[in-house]
Amino acid sequence: MKRKRMLVILGHPSNDSFCGAVSERYVEAATQAGHEVRLLRLDTLDFDPVLHDGYNQIQLLEPDLINAQNDITWAEHLTLVYPIWWGGIPALLKGFFDRVFLPGFAFKYRKDSPFPDKLLKGRTAHLLVTMDTPPWYYRWVYRMPGLHQMRKTTL
């Protein structure tokens, strides 16, 4: 087994949650398996989760977000642990993505192309997701909007 550099991102706004316990256990198991693991708890970061002007104006990154970008760059594998709320990801996690996955870091626009270059490709990812909706109902009735958002657009 190849040893990997892994970043676990806890996207729940409280470490004292089921997702918090899942993320801590995942870190323990991955470390015991020989991987180098870092845990990024969004509830401890000091940042404004609102991208106020979109990409029209540069919004300076807080030190915690610069550190988060460094951790993401370092990692070969990302594991995101979060609940599904109202069919999607928690606002804190969405705000984190809005502020961190910026042009020049996560992607780069190309002239005359509707598709940007993916600057973080080559990494793998796991989604550890909790919800209070029966999985079959979330899949067949709701059509898994939160998972599609993560799999098809964010990752």
C-alpha positions in Angstrom: 0.0 0.0 0.0 1.3 3.4 -0.9 1.5 5.9 1.9 -0.5 9.0 1.1 -0.6 12.6 2.4 -4.3 13.0 3.4 -6.3 16.0 4.4 -9.5 15.5 6.3 -11.9 18.5 6.2 -14.6 18.6 8.8 -17.4 20.6 7.2 -19.8 20.6 10.2 -19.8 23.8 12.2 -19.4 21.9 15.4 -16.6 19.5 16.4 -19.0 18.1 19.1 -21.1 16.3 16.5 -21.4 12.9 14.9 -19.4 14.2 11.9 -16.7 15.4 14.3 -16.5 11.9 15.8 -16.4 10.4 12.3 -13.6 12.7 11.2 -11.5 12.0 14.3 -11.9 8.2 13.9 -11.0 8.5 10.2 -7.8 10.4 11.1 -6.9 7.7 13.7 -7.5 4.8 11.3 -5.6 6.5 8.4 -2.7 7.3 10.7 -2.6 3.7 12.0 -2.6 2.5 8.4 0.6 4.5 7.8 -0.7 7.6 6.1 0.4 11.2 6.9 -2.9 12.9 7.9 -3.9 16.4 8.8 -7.3 17.5 10.1 -8.9 20.8 9.1 -11.8 21.7 11.2 -13.8 24.6 9.6 -15.4 25.5 13.0 -12.0 26.6 14.3 -11.0 28.8 11.3 -11.3 32.6 11.4 -12.7 33.7 8.1 -15.6 35.4 6.4 -17.5 32.7 4.5 -19.0 35.3 2.1 -17.4 35.9 -1.3 -18.7 39.5 -1.3 -17.9 40.6 -4.9 -17.7 37.2 -6.6 -14.6 37.1 -8.9 -15.0 40.8 -9.8 -12.7 42.0 -7.1 -9.9 40.3 -5.1 -11.0 39.6 -1.5 -7.8 39.1 0.5 -7.6 35.7 2.2 -7.4 35.5 5.9 -4.3 33.6 7.3 -6.4 30.5 8.1 -7.6 30.3 4.5 -4.0 30.6 3.2 -3.0 27.8 5.5 -6.0 25.8 4.2 -4.8 26.3 0.6 -1.4 25.1 1.6 -2.9 22.0 3.2 -4.9 21.3 0.1 -1.9 21.7 -2.1 0.1 19.4 0.2 -2.6 16.7 0.2 -2.8 13.8 -2.3 -6.2 12.7 -1.0 -9.0 14.8 0.5 -11.7 13.4 2.7 -14.7 15.7 3.4 -16.9 14.9 6.4 -20.2 16.8 6.5 -23.9 16.4 7.0 -26.5 16.9 4.3 -28.8 19.8 5.4 -31.8 20.8 3.3 -30.5 18.6 0.5 -27.1 20.1 0.3 -23.8 20.9 2.1 -23.7 23.2 5.2 -23.3 26.9 4.6 -19.9 27.0 6.3 -18.5 24.4 3.9 -20.0 26.2 0.9 -18.5 29.5 2.1 -15.1 27.8 2.6 -15.2 26.5 -1.0 -16.3 29.9 -2.3 -13.3 31.6 -0.5 -10.6 28.9 -1.0 -11.2 27.4 -4.4 -10.4 30.5 -6.4 -9.2 31.3 -9.9 -5.5 30.8 -9.9 -5.6 28.2 -7.1 -8.3 25.6 -8.0 -8.9 26.5 -11.7 -7.8 28.9 -14.4 -10.0 30.3 -17.1 -8.8 29.8 -20.7 -9.3 32.3 -23.5 -12.0 31.1 -26.0 -13.0 28.1 -23.9 -16.0 27.7 -21.6 -14.1 25.1 -19.6 -11.4 26.1 -17.1 -8.2 24.3 -16.5 -8.3 22.2 -13.3 -5.3 23.2 -11.2 -5.8 20.6 -8.4 -6.4 17.5 -10.6 -4.5 14.4 -9.8 -5.9 14.1 -6.2 -8.4 11.6 -5.0 -11.3 12.3 -2.6 -13.7 10.6 -0.3 -17.1 12.0 0.9 -18.2 10.8 4.3 -21.7 12.2 4.5 -24.4 11.9 7.1 -28.1 12.7 6.8 -31.4 12.0 8.5 -33.2 11.2 5.3 -33.4 7.5 4.3 -30.7 7.0 1.6 -33.2 5.4 -0.9 -35.4 8.5 -0.6 -32.5 10.9 -1.0 -31.4 9.0 -4.1 -34.7 8.3 -5.9 -36.9 11.2 -4.8 -34.5 14.1 -4.2 -32.0 12.8 -6.8 -29.0 13.4 -4.4 -28.4 17.1 -5.1 -25.8 17.6 -2.4 -23.7 14.6 -3.6 -24.1 15.7 -7.2 -22.9 19.2 -6.3 -19.8 17.8 -4.7 -19.0 15.1 -7.2 -19.9 16.8 -10.5 -19.1 20.5 -9.8 -16.8 21.0 -6.8 -14.6 18.0 -7.1 
